[in-house]
Each structure stands twice: as structure tokens, then as C-alpha cells.
Amino acid sequence: MAVTRLLAGIAAGAAGTTALNAVTFADMVVRARPSSTTPEDTVHVAEDATGVSLAADGPDSAAAGNRRSGLGALMGIAAGLATGAVYGLARPGLGGLPAVARGALVGVAANVATTGPMAATGVTDVREWTPDSWVSDLLPHLAYGLVTVAVADALGR
């Protein structure tokens, strides 16, 4: 039964990650804003800390930058799948909460899972975020949480 809940959570996390990306990209279209560089900046910090080189032609090369971009996106997907997996396992204990409350909790958990490492490594300082930055970050994570919960609940029936 735990394996079924885990797999349902991973599938729900994948759906939630798709919703997060859709809301993020729609926001970029509507407001003509650029994508965030914080995921790839986090990869760069990890590179520096570990001494790993992503490209033979150096850390400032196009190849290294492209790999950072890809790794940053993959880390976001991994965080979405992992958060969904945790929700899938925890779901029976949260059943008494309304779905919207569970969705908000899961969205906040996903936000912490992605923003936490960025803040811990000094890539970003959430205390300096503008209200606009918070909205750009929280709305996609709320969409993630609501979709993840809806899909996990549907699969758990």
C-alpha cells in the first residue's frame, strides 16, 4: 500500500510540476518578464563548492551555462516529484484537512524545497524580495500544491 501511495504521489507531483511550469510561463508571457536565473545560479554555487567543472572549456563557456540551465530545471522537476512522493505517503494522515488547505501546505512545502537551498547558499535572500517577486513565486507553487493534491486524491480513490 505504501508503494502505491508513493507512486501516486510521484505521478501527482509530475502533474503539479506541469501546473507550476504552466503558471510560471504564462506569467512570463503576460508580464513579459524574463525567466529566473536562481536555479542555474544554485548549480553554479554547487559547482564552486565541489570543484566540479561542467565543461572542459571552462565555467564561463556556453556549454557550462547550458548545462547549468538544464541542471537547474531538472532540480526543479526532482523537487516536484519528491514533494509529491512525500505527500503521497503522508496523505492518509492529512485526510481530515480540506483539499484546499492540503494544497496550500503542499505548495508551501514545494516552495521551501526549492527556495530553501537557494537561500541557504546565498543565491537569493527572501527578506529582500518585493511583493511582486513573492507573487511570482507563490502563485505557481500554489498551483503546484492544488494540482498535486487533486491528482493524488483522485488516484487514491
Phi and psi in degrees as a GROMACS rama.xvg file:
@    title "Ramachandran Plot"
@    xaxis  label "Phi"
@    yaxis  label "Psi"
@TYPE xy
-64.0836  -36.8592  ALA-2
-64.9873  -40.2875  VAL-3
-63.1509  -43.874  THR-4
-64.5864  -39.2142  ARG-5
-62.3194  -49.1362  LEU-6
-65.3903  -38.8718  LEU-7
-63.3702  -39.1215  ALA-8
-65.3905  -40.7988  GLY-9
-63.9945  -44.3152  ILE-10
-62.9545  -41.1714  ALA-11
-65.4598  -38.8202  ALA-12
-63.8001  -35.1764  GLY-13
-65.6587  -42.5938  ALA-14
-64.978  -41.9378  ALA-15
-62.8269  -39.2894  GLY-16
-64.0963  -38.7192  THR-17
-62.9952  -41.7588  THR-18
-64.4141  -43.2621  ALA-19
-58.6717  -47.1638  LEU-20
-63.5494  -40.9021  ASN-21
-62.6492  -44.5854  ALA-22
-65.8328  -41.7  VAL-23
-61.8709  -48.829  THR-24
-68.4799  -34.3731  PHE-25
-64.6768  -40.1677  ALA-26
-61.8321  -40.4361  ASP-27
-62.5255  -38.9862  MET-28
-68.7338  -49.093  VAL-29
-64.272  -44.5025  VAL-30
-98.6673  1.24927  ARG-31
53.9898  39.2204  ALA-32
-95.7864  152.944  ARG-33
-76.9376  164.659  PRO-34
-72.1781  157.94  SER-35
-75.6018  142.793  SER-36
-99.7885  0.835214  THR-37
-61.7718  -36.2971  THR-38
-61.6136  -46.1305  PRO-39
-71.869  -29.9641  GLU-40
-64.1466  -36.3095  ASP-41
-65.3856  -40.5318  THR-42
-62.3503  -40.7205  VAL-43
-61.8798  -41.723  HIS-44
-62.3681  -42.6259  VAL-45
-63.5979  -39.5095  ALA-46
-56.88  -50.1351  GLU-47
-62.5056  -41.0364  ASP-48
-69.3898  -32.3681  ALA-49
-98.6482  -13.3795  THR-50
76.0634  13.1491  GLY-51
-79.7006  139.227  VAL-52
-110.129  131.119  SER-53
-88.0541  -8.85364  LEU-54
-152.906  141.835  ALA-55
-64.3321  -28.1409  ALA-56
-91.1408  18.4958  ASP-57
104.618  161.996  GLY-58
-69.7061  -18.8905  PRO-59
-96.0063  5.52265  ASP-60
-77.5102  160.799  SER-61
-61.7187  -37.829  ALA-62
-61.7548  -44.5056  ALA-63
-64.5317  -42.7128  ALA-64
-62.4107  -41.231  GLY-65
-65.5479  -40.2865  ASN-66
-65.7934  -40.3514  ARG-67
-58.8732  -45.2636  ARG-68
-60.0952  -46.3405  SER-69
-65.1672  -42.8232  GLY-70
-65.9607  -37.8409  LEU-71
-60.919  -43.4404  GLY-72
-66.3795  -42.3506  ALA-73
-63.5333  -35.3111  LEU-74
-63.923  -37.9793  MET-75
-64.3962  -42.2833  GLY-76
-63.0533  -44.8636  ILE-77
-60.4387  -41.0803  ALA-78
-64.1217  -39.3144  ALA-79
-65.381  -42.3451  GLY-80
-67.8997  -42.0629  LEU-81
-66.1622  -42.126  ALA-82
-63.9647  -40.3364  THR-83
-62.3117  -40.9283  GLY-84
-61.9509  -44.2871  ALA-85
-62.4648  -43.2468  VAL-86
-62.4879  -42.3945  TYR-87
-56.6738  -40.6224  GLY-88
-74.0851  -36.0993  LEU-89
-84.4625  -14.7446  ALA-90
-50.7132  -43.9783  ARG-91
-58.5348  -33.3964  PRO-92
-79.348  -11.9158  GLY-93
-106.212  3.41287  LEU-94
-56.7373  -24.9908  GLY-95
-75.0638  -16.9656  GLY-96
-82.886  146.034  LEU-97
-61.5536  151.235  PRO-98
-56.7736  -38.1503  ALA-99
-64.6275  -40.1203  VAL-100
-66.5838  -42.4289  ALA-101
-62.9295  -40.1181  ARG-102
-62.1559  -42.2458  GLY-103
-64.2426  -42.4308  ALA-104
-62.7245  -43.9405  LEU-105
-66.0595  -38.9111  VAL-106
-63.0415  -42.3646  GLY-107
-65.3566  -40.7712  VAL-108
-60.4069  -43.0287  ALA-109
-65.5317  -38.2478  ALA-110
-62.4431  -45.3408  ASN-111
-65.2764  -39.0186  VAL-112
-63.4565  -29.2085  ALA-113
-97.8517  -41.5939  THR-114
-78.9733  -31.5163  THR-115
-53.7241  -53.7799  GLY-116
-62.4158  -33.975  PRO-117
-66.7347  -39.6043  MET-118
-72.2047  -40.5754  ALA-119
-63.5469  -31.8644  ALA-120
-91.5719  -0.992092  THR-121
82.9118  9.69979  GLY-122
-67.891  -34.8014  VAL-123
-142.239  157.648  THR-124
-127.361  103.092  ASP-125
-62.4917  -19.8057  VAL-126
-68.6099  -19.0784  ARG-127
-100.602  0.431313  GLU-128
-68.0697  142.791  TRP-129
-81.3417  162.937  THR-130
-54.7418  -37.4679  PRO-131
-62.0314  -40.1352  ASP-132
-65.491  -40.2535  SER-133
-62.7304  -44.0269  TRP-134
-62.1467  -42.9412  VAL-135
-62.7523  -26.3089  SER-136
-93.9203  -41.8075  ASP-137
-77.2848  -37.6182  LEU-138
-61.5859  -46.4511  LEU-139
-62.1363  -35.3423  PRO-140
-71.8166  -32.7439  HIS-141
-65.1799  -43.0604  LEU-142
-59.1932  -43.026  ALA-143
-55.1775  -51.8406  TYR-144
-62.5343  -44.8103  GLY-145
-64.4671  -42.2474  LEU-146
-70.17  -41.6046  VAL-147
-59.5782  -45.7226  THR-148
-64.6102  -45.4754  VAL-149
-59.9566  -44.1822  ALA-150
-69.9124  -44.5557  VAL-151
-61.6907  -41.147  ALA-152
-63.8246  -42.4439  ASP-153
-65.6198  -40.8272  ALA-154
-70.9303  -25.7692  LEU-155
-82.1826  -6.70048  GLY-156
